[in-house]
Amino acid sequence: MKKNYLKKSGKWMLSACLLASVPMIPGTMLATELQTCIMAVQLDTTTLKELFDQIEKEFSYSFLIRNNDIDLSERVSVDMKNRSVEQILRNALKNQHADFIVNDRKIIVYKIASKKETETFVASMKAQQKTIKVKGAVIDGTTGEPIISANVLVKGTLNGISTDLDGNFELEVPEGAMLEVSYIGYLKSEVKAQTGKMIIKIKEDTQALEEVVVVGYGVQKKESLTGAMQVVKQDKLLDITTPSAENLLSGKAPGVYVNSGSGQPGATGKIVIRGKATVNGGTDPLWVIDGVLVGDGSGNLNPMDIESISVLKDAASTAIYGSMGANGVIVVTTKKGKSGKATINLSAKTGITQLNKGGFSVMNGSELYDYYKSFSNQESIQFPQYTEDLRNKNFDWWDCATHLGIAQDYNLSISGGTDKMKSYLSLGIYDESGAVKGYDLTRYNFRYNVDYQVNDWLKIKPSVWGARRDVDDKQHAVGSMYSCLPWDSPYDEDGNLYQESQPVEWVSPKMGNYLYDLQWNYGKTTSYEFMGNFDFDIKITDWLTFSSVNNYKYGNSAQKTYTDPRSSGGKAGSRLRSNRSRIRIKLICQDRIHRMFSKKLVKT
């Protein structure tokens, strides 16, 4: 028996059901219950669909159309008072040569055929209404222990129940129905409903429980986890083009809020895990990259080098980091080499950025003039340019300062090795021009990770990573996009830039012509970041391993700004040139012991 439920229009829904492949005739009907449903219908040239709609609303029945062979658009006139629904329907369907039966609050409409075929259909409908009471228990397929709160559902329906403290359940189901049994950490099982007590055995989902995830300073199996943690794999991270690892988490993990930041090229998102937990303190989580605590941000980490990100949310999962993990912890695992033939990956991605006004817009010259003319105190509005000519002055400061930003991301990686030595090398270039003109970012990345099994008891894992970041800043003034009047243009009548910061021809010269200053003023920032690791594992016995993480981090940032004496900011007493340089060096050594007791891993 095939079913096809369809057709929805406005507030009315009609289900069309393909109940059999043979036609039917009137005979023994199951519509007697409609004789007790009394209603008044006064509809002039209405459609069958509208009539069915009124009956559904009045008595909570739903209609099923067999074989979709009833013309629901046929117009009928019905004027019947205090009549049963059965009488009303027989009168409305007489021109369609159709009849109907009732089954489980469903009125099934069909074309008339032979008596024998109808009797067969009616018998099958009666059989569908037979139900049996199923009793049983759900147990662990390995240990035989009862499973508490396992879900037992009739397949394809919402009819179900949860097992009690002893794993028992009791449910009324259609005869021959399939039961679906499921529970967290177990494989879903399907069994046929039977009379008598059923014993349903379900098996653990060992693949999910054995999966190793990064947590704390090392790794742990999912079955051993006690805290709240979310793992985001690489295939779900790299669906956007961004230089920031923070922005990758936007919308990827429940309980993790990512503010996109200013939108300026290279700007990182603000991450808040499980809401703000402090009044005056910061909300930035702790970042841990390959077991190294790097602070409250990912730095210049290349998103293409990330294998997975684990977000540790609650006190149980972040306790190992102490107070540093109070706002949550984000653990990043970078890509490693894999044994086998060398694999070369080359990727090129391009994205576009555009400044979003939201629902805000600024007036043009004509609109602003009409707004001024609407004031009642016209005598108080006095400036030389206040004439009808202002309607024709309309400089678009928004269009002047913005354009379509382009982001380009190119990456090359090589991975391979043997069982003894595996390596991963990557190179990346990211270039982005901002949606606000004049701000450009270029970043270069490289990474080299090695895993070398020296012998049976010693494994070394050296790695180096570096990045250079260049920012050219001659950004147009965002504030002027909103504050400068459309009557004031930075260009004269000949199209040349006014050579003064406050043109006297302007209606509001105090707003300032920032394009004049941008002829000379600029800012440049170049930063370097380097991190090297020399990690190693010493296997003392089969159940005891000593691991050491040794990290050296170097950072250097040089910022140069220039303010020309001819600009508005270069007047006497102002700083004309500024050069700032900052160097950061950090050395981290972390040692830990892995001890195995009865196949359970303990970390010290």
N, C-alpha and C positions, 0 to 999 in steps of 0.2 A: 504494500500500500504506500503510495507516494503522496506527500502533502506539499502544497505550495501556497504559503500565506503571503498575500500581497495586497496592493491597492490602499493608499492612504491619501485622503484629501481633506485639508482643513482640520476640523475637529472630528471628522467622521472617518472611521476605519472599517473597511470590509475585508475579511479574509477570504481568499479564494482557495479552495481545497480540491486537489485532484484525488478523489477518493477511490476511484476504480476506473478501469479502461473500458467498461461496458455500459450501455445505456440502461435505463430503469423505467418501470411502469408503476402506477399506483397499486397498492395492494394492502398488506398489513402495515399500517403506519404507527410510528412511535410518537405521534404529535398530540396525543390526547391531553397532555398536561397543558397545552395551549388553550384548551377549551375553558379553562378556569381563569384565564387572563383576559379581563374585560377592559375595553378602552373605546374611546370615541375618536374617529378620524374624519376630518373634513379637509381634504386636499384637492384642489382643482388643478388638473393637468400637471401633476408632480411626477418625478421619476421614481423608479423602483428603489434607487439608492436612497433617496430622501425618505421614502416610506420605511425602509429597513432601519434607517437612522433613528426615526421616531420610536420604533418598537424597541431598539437597543437601549435608548435612553429611559424608556418607560419601565422595562422589565429586566434589564441587565442580561439580555441574551446577546449572542454574537452570531453573525451569519457566515456560513461557509458555502461557496459556490463550487459544485462539482464540475470538473473539466472546463471551467471558465466559459461555458456555453450559454449563459443567461445574459440577455441584453439589459444591463442595468440602466441604460439611458432611456429605455422605453417609457413613454409618458402614460400615466394612468390617472383616472379620476376616482377618488374614493370618498364616499359620503355615508358613513356607517356609524350609528350611535349605539352604545351599549352592546357591542358585538365582541365575540371572542377573537383573539389574535388568529386562531386557526381559520375562522370564517373570513376574516379580512385578507389573509394571505392567499387563500384559495381563490378568492374573487380577483385579487390583483394579478395572480400568476396564470389565469386561464388562457390568456392570449399567447403566452410563452409555451404552452403545452408542458408545464412543469409542475412538480409537486415537491413535498418536503417531508423530512422527519426531524425529530428532536433527539439529541444525544448529548448529555452532560452540559446542559445550558447552551448548546450550539444548535441552531436551526440550519439544517443541511438542505440546500435547494438543488434539484437535479431535473434533467430532462426525462420525460416519460418514455418507457420502453416496454419489454416483455415482462410478464408476471413472474416467470421463473428467475430471471436475472435480478429482479427486485427482491424476491424472497431470499436469494443468496446474499445480497448486499445487507438486507435487514438483519439476517442471522449473524453476519460478521460484525455488525455494529453492536449487537447485543453481547457478542463474545468479548468485545473490547471493554465492556462495562464491568466484567468480572474482575474482582480483586482478591488478593490473598494477603494474609497477615504473616509477615516474615519476622522471625526472631533469630538472634544469633549473637556472636561476640567477635571482636576484632583483636587479634593478638600479633605480637612480634614473631615474624617467621623464623627467627633464629633462636630466641630465648623462650618463646612461648608466653611471655608476660603480656597482660592485657594492655591495650592502648587506650588511654583516657582521652576523651574529647576528639576522637577521630570522626571525620565527616562521612556519613553514609547517605548518598543521594541516588534517586532514580535517574538514570542517564537521560539527559535531554530535558530535565524538568528541574524545578526548584523544590520538589518534594523530598525532604530528607530530615535527618536527625543526627545528633552527636552521641557518641557512646558515653556511658556513665563511668563511675569510678572502677567498675569491674570490667570495663570494655564491652558491656552488653548494649544491645539496641533492639528496638521493636518498631516495626514500620508496616503500614498498609500500602501495598503496591499493586499495579496491574499484573495479571497473570502473565508470566513469561518475560517480565521486565528485567533489564540489566541494572545492576547496582554498581555505582562508582564509589570506591573507598579511598580516602586520601588523608594524609597527616603530614605535618611539617617534618622534613628530614627523611621521609619515606617515599618510595615509588608509588604512584597511583595504580590501583588495582581495579579490575572489572570482573564481576562474577554474576551469574544468572540467579535471579531470585528463586528460592525453593521453599517448600513447606518443611516444617520441622526446624530444629535448631541448626543454624549455619555457623561454621567456624571459618572465619576469613583471616588468612595469614598475609601480612604485608611485609615487604623487605625494605631495609634501610637503603637510602640513596647514597651509597658509599662514595660515588664520584664527587658529590657536593661536599661531603664531610671530609674527604681526604684532601680536598683542594687546599694548597698552601697559600696563605696570604701574609703580607708584610704587616707587622704590628710590633710596637715597642722598638727595641733596637735590633730585632731580628725577625724571624718568621715563625708562624704558628699555623696549625691546622684549624680549619673552621670548627671542627667538633670540639676544640678546646677553648674556643672563645667564650668569654663571659660578659664582655662589654658591648656597647653599641658601636658598630663600625659599618662603613659603606665602602665598597671597592668599585672603582670605575676603571674599566679597561681602556686600552688605547683606541680601539675601534669606535668607542663612544665619545672620545675626547676630541678627536681631530676633525670635527665637522664644521669648524670655523677657522678663519685666517686671523691669527693674533700672535703678537710676540710674547704675550704674557701667559704664564701657566695658571695664574689666578683666574683669568677670564675663561679658561677651559671648563671650569667647574660650574659655570652658570647653567642652572636647570638640570644638572646631571645627578645630583645627590639630594635626597630628602633631608630637610632640616638644615641645609646649607644655603644661605642667602649670599648672592654675589652682586654687589653694586658695580655697574660697569665703569664707574669713575668718570673722569672729565671727558673722555672720548678723544683726547689728544693722542697722537701717535706715541705708543710706548706706555701710556697710562695704564696702571694696574687696577684691577677691581678690588673693592673692599669686601672682605669675606667675614661673615658673621655665622657662627655655628650654634644652632639651637637658641637663637635670640641673644640679646644683650644682657650680660650677667654682671655688669658693673656700672656705677653711676659716673665716676670721674675717670676711671681707667680705660685703657685701650681694649679693643675687641679682636685684635688680630690674632689668629691662631699661630701655633708654632709650626714651622716647616722643618721637615727632616728629609734630606736627600741622600739616598744610599747609606742610611744609618748615621749620617752626620747632621747635627743640629746647626742649621744655617740662620736661624732668627725668625723674624715675623714676615718674611717674604721669600719668593723663589729666586730673586735676583734676575740675572740674564739667562736663566735656564731655557734652552731651546725646547719648545713643546714637542717637536718631532723626535726628541731623544727619550721621551717618557714612555715607559712600558705600562705602568699602572699607577693609580693614585688611591691611597687608602685614607679615608677620613675617620678619625677617632673622635667620638662625640661626647661620651660620658666620663664620669670620674673613674669608673672601673678600667676603661681602656686607656686613659691618659695618666693614670696614677704613677707609672714608671718615670714620667718626666717631671713630677713634682709640680711646683707652682708655675713652671714655664708652660705647662699644658693646660692651664686653667681655662683658656678660651678654646680648647680643642687642639687637635694635632693633625696635620696633613703630612702623610708619609709618602714620598715619591720614590719609585723604583725606576731607574733608567734602563735602557736596553743593554743587553749583554750579547756576546757572541754565541753562536750555536755551532755545534759540530757538524761537519759535512762540507760540501762544496761551497766556495765563496758565493755569497749572494750580494748583488749590487742593486740598490734601489735609488732611483732618481725621481724626485717629485717637484712639480712646479704648480703653485697655487696663486691665484689672483683674486683680490676682493676689492670692493668699492665702499667708500664711506661718504655719508651725506649728512649735513647738519639738519636736525629735525626741529622745526619750529613748534611742534605740538599744535595746540589750538590758538597760538598767539600770532598776531600779524600787526604790522605798523601801517600807519596811514600814508597815503601818497599825498602829493602836493595839493590836489584839489580837495581831498577829504579833510586835510588839516585846515585849509582855508575856510571851508564851510563850518568846521568846528569852531574856529575863532569867531566867525560871523554870528554864531548862535549865542554868543555871550551878550548879556543885557548891558554891560558896562563898556560899550564900544569906545566911549571917549577916553577910557583908561588905556586902551591898546594903542600905543604910539611908537612906531619905528618907521624909518623912511621907506622901507620896501613894502609896507602894508597896503598893497593895491591888488586889483584883479589879476595882475600879471603873475602873482604867486601861484595861480592855478596851473600855469604852464611850466612851473619849475618842479621837477620831480626826479631827484637823484636817488637811486636805489642803493643805499649803503649796505644792505644785506647782500645783494648780488655782487657788489664790489669786493666784499671781504671773503666770500665763500666760493667754493667750486667742488667738483666731484673728486674726492680723494681716492687715490689708488694705493693698494697694498699688494706687494709682491713677495712671495716666499719660495725660495729655492733651496732644496736639500739633497745631498748625496750621501749615502751610507753604504759601507761594505762590511759584511759580517760573515764569519766562517771559522774554520779551525778543525782540530781533532779532539778526541776524548781527553787528550793530555793538555792541549792549549787551545783556547778559544779567544777571539778578539772581535771588537766592534769599533769601527771608525766612522765618524760622521763629520760633514762640513755643511754649514748653512749660511745663507744670506737672506736677510729680511729688510725690505725697503718700503717705506710708507710716507706718502705726502698727506698732510692733514686736510680735513674738510674745510678748515679755516686756512686761508692762504698764508704761506710764508713759514710754515713749521714742517720740517722734514726730519725723518729718523732713518738711520741705516745701522744695521747690526750684523756682526760677523760672529759665527760660533764654530767651535770645533770640540770634539770629544773623542777620547780613545780609552776604551775599557778592555782589560785583559784578565782572563782567568787561567792560571797556570798550575797544573797539578805536578809539583816537583817530584814527589814520591808518594808512598802510601800514607805517610803521616803529615806531610806539609803541602799546603795549598796557598799560593800568593795571588793577590788580586789588585795589582796596581792600576791606577786610572788617572788621567789628566783631563781637564776641561778648562776652556777659556772662552772669553767673549770680548769683543770691542764694540762700543756703542757710540755713534756720532749723532749729534743733534744740531741742526742749523735753525736758529730761531730769529726770524724776521716776521713774526706772526702779526697779522692785522688785528686791530683792537676790537675785541668782541663787544665791549661796552658801547663803542661808537656805532655799532650796527643798530642799536636801539635808541641811543640818545641824540645822535646827530639828526637835524631836521632835513626832510626831503627838499626844502627850499635852498639848502646850502650844498653846493657842489665843490669838490676839491679841485676842480678844473675850471679855468677861465673860459671865455666865449670862444677862444681859438683852440680849445682842447688841451691846453698846456697846464701842468700842475702849478697851482699857486705856490710861489716861493716864499711863503711865510706860514707860520704855524697857526696864526689867528687872522685869517683874511678879513679885511675891513668890509668887503662886499657882502659878507655873510649876515644873515639875520641874527644868528647866535654865534659870534666868533669865539666865545669862551669855551665852546665845546671842543675846539682844537682840531686841526687838520693832521691826523696821525700819519697820513701818506707822505707829508712833507718830512717828518722825522725819519720815516723808514728809508729815505734815500741814503742815510748814512749809518743809522743805529742798527746794531745786530748783537746776537749772542751765539756763542758756540760752546758746546760741551762735548768732551771726549772722555770716556771712561773705559777702564780695563778691569776685567775680573778673571782671576785665575784660581783654580783649585786642583790640588793634587792629593791623591790617596795612595797609601801603601798599606793595604790590609792583608792579613794572613790568618789562616786557621791551622792549628797544630792538633792533630788527633793523638791524644795521649793513650787512650784505650778505646775499645769499641763503644763504651758508654760515657766517655769524658773527652770533651773537646775545648781547647782554649782558642778564643777568637780575639783579634786585636784590630781596631780601626784607628788609623793614624792619618790625620788630615792637616794639610797646610793650605791656607786661603789667603790670597793677596788681592787687594782692591785699590785702584788708583783712579781718581776723578779730577779732571782739570776743566775749569769753567772760565770762559773769557767773555766779557761783555764790553761793548764800546758805545759810548754816548757822545756824539759829535757836538762841538761847541755851537754849531749853527742851529742845532735842534732845540726844541723847547726845554728839554731836560738837560742841556749842556750849558746852562747859564752859569755865571760865576758862583762858586761855592759848591757846585755839583760834581760828583765823581765822574770823570771822563772815561777812564779805563779801569777795569777790574779784572784781576787774574787770581783765581783761587785754586788751590790744589790740595787734595786730601788723600792720604795713604792709609790703608787699613791692612793689618796683618793679624792672622789668627791661627793658632796651632791647637789642635784638638787630638787627644789620645783617649780612646775608649777600649777597655778590655772587659771581656765577659767569659763565663764558663758555661758550657752546655753539658748538662748531666742527664742521662737517660735512666729512668726507673720503670721497669715493666712496660717499656714502649711508650712511656709518657715523658715528654721533654720538660725539663726544669731548667730555667735560665737564672744565672746569678750575675 
